[in-house]
Amino acid sequence: MLSMHREDQYAIRSLKAGASGYLNKQSAPAELVNAIRQVASGRKYISAALAQELANQISDDHETPLHETLSDREYQTLTMIASGKTVSDIANELVLSVKTISMYRSRLLQKMKLRHNAELTHYAIKNHLVD
């Protein structure tokens, strides 16, 4: 899959959905040729950067609460969504675009292995992140 989206947003999801590889359009042409050859030979392809990210996820200390792995903006988005605010409300309040807040939401859901706002809210309440 050749995409305009960054790997950290869609690569793992695409591979789970059946893609044989994932590469961002910003990648070097030589990397694209290598990826095509690898997939054409029947193997999977991921970039070195994505492989490193996956290795980091495997070796992460699983004792650390998931919300502590979030960036400040992702954590802020988590608490605001759990407090009942919509993505549009959050964007207006933080003076950011709806697309930016949606990206934070997507990343935090992925990092925390959650599927939707209800699970996110449940997690936040259970871990006393909101009142």
C-alpha positions as CSV (number, residue, x, y, z in Angstrom):
1,M,0.0,0.0,0.0
2,L,1.4,3.4,-1.0
3,S,-0.2,6.1,1.0
4,M,0.1,9.8,1.7
5,H,-0.5,9.1,5.4
6,R,2.3,8.6,7.9
7,E,3.1,5.0,8.8
8,D,2.3,5.6,12.5
9,Q,-1.3,6.4,11.6
10,Y,-2.2,3.5,9.2
11,A,0.5,1.0,8.6
12,I,-0.4,-1.5,11.2
13,R,-4.1,-1.2,10.6
14,S,-3.5,-1.7,6.8
15,L,-1.3,-4.8,7.4
16,K,-3.9,-6.3,9.7
17,A,-6.5,-5.7,7.0
18,G,-4.5,-7.7,4.5
19,A,-1.9,-5.3,2.9
20,S,1.4,-6.9,2.0
21,G,3.3,-3.8,2.8
22,Y,3.0,-0.1,3.6
23,L,5.0,2.8,2.4
24,N,4.5,6.5,2.7
25,K,4.7,8.5,-0.6
26,Q,7.4,10.6,1.0
27,S,9.8,7.7,1.1
28,A,12.9,7.6,-1.1
29,P,12.4,6.1,-4.6
30,A,15.0,3.4,-3.9
31,E,12.9,2.3,-0.9
32,L,9.8,2.1,-3.1
33,V,11.6,-0.2,-5.6
34,N,12.8,-2.4,-2.7
35,A,9.3,-2.6,-1.3
36,I,7.8,-3.6,-4.7
37,R,10.4,-6.3,-5.2
38,Q,9.9,-7.7,-1.7
39,V,6.1,-7.8,-2.0
40,A,6.4,-9.2,-5.6
41,S,8.5,-12.1,-4.2
42,G,5.7,-13.0,-1.8
43,R,7.1,-11.4,1.4
44,K,5.8,-8.6,3.6
45,Y,7.3,-5.1,3.6
46,I,7.7,-2.6,6.4
47,S,10.1,0.3,6.6
48,A,13.0,0.3,9.1
49,A,11.3,3.1,11.0
50,L,8.1,1.0,11.4
51,A,10.1,-2.1,12.4
52,Q,11.8,0.0,15.1
53,E,8.4,1.3,16.4
54,L,7.0,-2.3,16.5
55,A,10.1,-3.5,18.4
56,N,9.8,-0.6,20.9
57,Q,6.1,-1.6,21.5
58,I,7.1,-5.2,22.1
59,S,9.8,-4.2,24.6
60,D,7.8,-1.6,26.4
61,D,7.3,-2.1,30.1
62,H,3.7,-3.5,30.4
63,E,3.5,-2.4,34.0
64,T,3.2,1.3,32.9
65,P,-0.4,2.4,32.6
66,L,-1.3,2.9,28.9
67,H,-2.2,6.6,29.4
68,E,1.3,7.3,30.5
69,T,2.5,6.5,27.0
70,L,0.5,9.3,25.5
71,S,1.9,12.7,24.4
72,D,0.6,15.7,26.3
73,R,-1.9,16.6,23.5
74,E,-3.1,13.0,23.2
75,Y,-3.6,12.9,27.0
76,Q,-5.4,16.2,26.9
77,T,-7.6,14.9,24.1
78,L,-8.3,11.7,26.1
79,T,-9.5,13.6,29.1
80,M,-11.6,16.0,27.1
81,I,-13.4,13.3,25.1
82,A,-13.9,11.3,28.4
83,S,-15.5,14.5,29.8
84,G,-18.1,14.4,27.0
85,K,-16.6,17.0,24.6
86,T,-16.8,16.4,20.9
87,V,-13.8,16.6,18.5
88,S,-15.2,19.9,17.3
89,D,-15.6,21.3,20.8
90,I,-12.0,20.3,21.7
91,A,-10.7,21.9,18.5
92,N,-12.4,25.1,19.2
93,E,-11.2,25.1,22.9
94,L,-7.6,24.4,22.0
95,V,-7.6,26.6,18.9
96,L,-6.6,23.6,16.7
97,S,-8.2,22.1,13.6
98,V,-10.7,19.3,13.8
99,K,-8.3,17.2,11.7
100,T,-5.5,17.7,14.2
101,I,-7.7,16.6,17.1
102,S,-9.0,13.7,15.1
103,M,-5.3,12.7,14.5
104,Y,-4.6,12.9,18.3
105,R,-7.7,10.8,19.0
106,S,-6.7,8.2,16.4
107,R,-3.2,7.9,17.8
108,L,-4.4,7.6,21.4
109,L,-6.9,4.9,20.5
110,Q,-4.2,3.0,18.7
111,K,-1.6,3.4,21.5
112,M,-4.1,2.3,24.1
113,K,-5.6,-0.5,22.0
114,L,-9.1,1.0,22.3
115,R,-11.8,1.0,19.5
116,H,-14.1,4.0,20.2
117,N,-15.0,6.8,22.6
118,A,-17.0,4.6,24.9
119,E,-14.0,2.4,25.7
120,L,-11.9,5.5,26.0
121,T,-14.3,7.0,28.5
122,H,-14.6,3.8,30.5
123,Y,-10.8,3.6,30.7
124,A,-10.6,7.3,31.9
125,I,-13.2,6.8,34.6
126,K,-11.7,3.5,35.7
127,N,-8.3,5.1,36.1
128,H,-9.6,8.3,37.7
129,L,-8.5,10.6,34.9
130,V,-11.7,12.5,34.9
131,D,-14.1,13.6,37.6
